[in-house]
């Protein structure tokens, strides 16, 4: 079941069965919306999706080059999955970036290994707090009010 709506040159497509249909319909109908606004030019050097760096898959030479550009890629945060601080920071600052502990886990996989975040969880929380400019107590596991920490101890 598919609903297609044309409103003042904007196209909204809603698929009841799958979100995957939206991209297909959007790309096919891009010309219609472009004509409605007097033409749209494609950017020649547009990069649709910036590739994530998967540090573990790089050669030793590539790793050295990446660390030279950003030393955070030289600090392993999750030993089980070999995830670096650079990968976590990148996941936080991407478009639709991670804002929760589980958000980072889904995007980059720290805490998905054998220890299930027992080692890296607190370190990921510290990185999230630093990068988002929040206190550690404000970092949540998944959604609003799913706080991990409630306050400081002695």
N, C-alpha and C positions, 0 to 999 in steps of 0.2 A: 504494500500500500504506500503510495507516494503522493505527497502534496507539493505543488509547485505554485509559488505566489510571486507575482511581479508587481512591485510597488514603487512607483516613481523611479524606474530605472534600476532598482535594486532587486536582486533575485534571492529568494529564500527557498531552500529546498529541504524538506523534512522527510526522512524515511522512517517508517514505523518499525521496519525489520532490522535495519543495520545502518550505522553511521557511515560506513564505507561508501554508500551511495552518494553522500553529500559531495565528496571530492570529485567524483566522476561527473556529476551533474554540474557542479560549479565550473569545472574546467571547460565543459562543453558549451555552457551558456555565457562564458566570459565575453564573447563578442557582442551579445545582446546588450549587456550592461555597459560595455565600452561605447557602443553607438549612442546609447541614451545620454551619455555624458560628453558627447562630441569627440569621441575617439580616445583610445588609450594606447600608449606606446609601451612596448615591452622593453624592460631594462636589459641591455645586452649582457652585462656581467653579473646578473642577479644570481645569488646562491640561495636556493630554496631552503635547504636544511644544512646548517653548519654541522660538520661531522664531529662527534665526540671523540676524544682521545681515549682509547682503551690501552692504558699503560702496559698492562701485562702482555698484550699482543705485539708490542713494538720490539724491534731488534735492539741490541745493546747500543748501537750507534744512534738510532732514532731516540732511544731513551735519554742518552746524554744530551742530544740536541734539545729535546723538550725541557729537560731539567735546566739547561742553560738559559732558555727563554723564560721559564717560570719555575723557580726552585721548589714551589709547593708540590710539584710532581715527584720530587725526590723523597717526600715524607709519606711512608706507608701508614695509613690509619687503620685499615682492616687487614690483619695478617691472614685471615682465612681466605679471603677473596682477592688479596693483593690490590686493594683500592687505595689510591693516593689522595692526599689532601687536595691536590689540583683538580682531580676528577670530581670530588665532592663540591668544591667551590664553583666549578663550571656548571654542575647540575643545579645549583642554587640560583645562579645568575642567568641561566638560559631563559628564553621566552617560555612562559608558563613554568617557571622554575620551581624547585622543591622548597616548601615552606615548613614542612613537618619532618619528623624523624622517619616515618614510613614513606614519605614522599622521596626522600633521599634514597632510601632502601630500594624502592621500586625503580628508580632511574639509574642508580649506579651499583647497587648490591652490597653496600657495607651492612653487616648484620645478617646477611643471608647465608653465611657459612656455618661451620661446625659449632662455633660458640654462640650463634644467634644474637650477636650484639653485646655479649657479656664483656668483651674486651673493647670493642670500638664504639659502642653506643654512647658512652659519656664523652668520648672525643668528638663524635659527630655532633652531639648536642652543643659542645663548645664552639665548633665551627659554625653551626647554624646561628647560634646566638651572636657570634662576632660578625658574621656576614649580613645578618638581618638587622643588626643594631638593637637587639633585644637582650633582656636579662635571661639567664639560664632557666629561671622559674617560669618564663613565658613560653618556652619551647614545648610544643605538644606532640604527642605520639602520632595522632591521625587527624582529629578534628577538634573543633572548639571544646574546651573543658576536658580534654584528655591529657591533662598535665602529667609530666613524668616526675618532676620535682615539686615539692610544696613549700620549701623554704630551706634556709641554711641551718646546718647543725653546728654545734660548738666549733 
